[in-house]
């Protein structure tokens, strides 16, 4: 059978998809939502636009060489504010999750220490 008629194994496709999501998740956690959006848009522009479109994007959105300069500036500022709000909400949730994990580990550690010491240990939280 030729390669054209050969179907890909669904498990192989799923592995590649999971690998891509793991990489994107790692990048997202390292640079944040705003940085991820900037990099994603840059890659999309670099790979999926022709030379004329790239020039138009740079002229309009970076150099503001357009009749509607103020409109584009307001759109950019609004988009950045939205991105920062989303990023703040994301990191607030991550912080709460980490704090809950640390509290649970501290409670478990205290229980184990009390068990090993065969007595009730006082905590600074109960004083």
C-alpha positions in Angstrom: 0.0 0.0 0.0 1.3 3.4 -0.8 1.9 6.1 1.8 -1.0 8.2 0.5 -3.5 5.5 1.4 -2.0 4.7 4.7 -3.9 6.1 7.7 -2.1 7.4 10.7 -2.6 5.7 14.0 -4.9 7.7 16.3 -2.7 7.0 19.3 0.3 8.6 17.4 -1.8 11.7 16.6 -2.9 11.9 20.2 0.7 11.6 21.5 1.8 14.5 19.2 -1.2 16.6 20.4 -0.4 15.9 24.1 3.3 16.8 23.5 2.3 20.0 21.9 -0.1 20.9 24.8 2.7 20.1 27.3 5.1 22.4 25.5 2.5 25.2 25.3 1.6 24.7 28.9 5.3 24.9 29.9 5.7 28.1 27.9 2.5 29.6 29.3 3.6 28.9 32.9 7.1 30.3 32.3 6.2 33.6 30.5 2.6 34.2 31.5 -0.5 34.8 29.5 0.5 38.1 28.1 3.9 36.9 26.9 2.3 33.8 25.5 -0.2 35.9 23.5 2.5 38.2 22.2 4.7 35.2 21.1 1.7 33.4 19.5 0.7 36.5 17.5 4.3 37.1 16.4 4.6 33.4 15.2 1.2 33.7 13.4 2.3 36.9 11.6 5.7 35.5 10.7 4.5 32.2 9.3 1.1 33.0 7.9 1.3 36.4 6.3 3.0 37.6 3.2 5.4 40.5 2.9 2.7 43.1 2.1 0.6 42.0 5.1 3.6 42.2 7.4 4.4 45.7 6.2 0.8 46.8 6.7 0.7 45.3 10.2 4.0 47.0 11.2 2.9 50.4 9.7 -0.6 50.2 11.3 0.0 48.7 14.7 3.6 49.6 15.5 4.4 52.8 13.7 0.8 54.1 13.7 1.1 55.3 10.1 -2.7 55.4 9.5 -5.5 58.0 9.4 -7.0 56.5 12.6 -3.9 56.6 14.9 -5.9 57.3 18.0 -8.3 54.4 17.3 -5.5 51.9 17.0 -3.8 53.2 20.1 -7.0 52.9 22.1 -7.5 49.3 20.8 -4.0 48.4 21.8 -4.3 49.9 25.2 -7.7 48.2 25.8 -6.3 44.8 24.6 -3.3 45.1 26.9 -5.5 46.0 29.9 -7.7 43.0 29.2 -4.6 40.7 28.9 -3.2 42.0 32.2 -6.6 41.5 34.0 -6.7 37.9 32.7 -3.1 37.3 33.8 -3.8 38.7 37.2 -6.8 36.5 37.7 -4.8 33.4 36.5 -1.9 34.1 38.9 -4.3 34.9 41.8 -5.8 31.4 41.3 -2.3 29.8 41.1 -1.3 31.6 44.3 -4.4 30.3 46.1 -3.8 26.8 44.9 -0.1 26.9 46.1 -1.2 28.4 49.4 -3.8 25.6 49.9 -1.2 22.9 49.1 1.4 24.4 51.5 -1.3 24.6 54.3 -2.3 21.0 53.7 1.4 19.9 53.8 2.0 21.9 57.0 -1.1 20.3 58.7 0.0 16.8 57.6 3.5 17.5 58.9 2.1 18.6 62.3 0.0 15.5 62.6 3.0 13.2 61.8 5.2 15.1 64.3 2.5 14.7 67.0 2.2 11.1 66.2 5.9 10.4 66.4 6.4 12.4 69.6 3.5 10.6 71.3 2.1 13.8 72.6 0.1 16.8 71.5 2.4 19.5 70.2 1.4 23.2 70.5 1.2 25.3 67.4 1.7 29.0 66.9 -1.7 29.0 65.3 -3.5 27.8 68.5 -1.7 30.1 70.9 
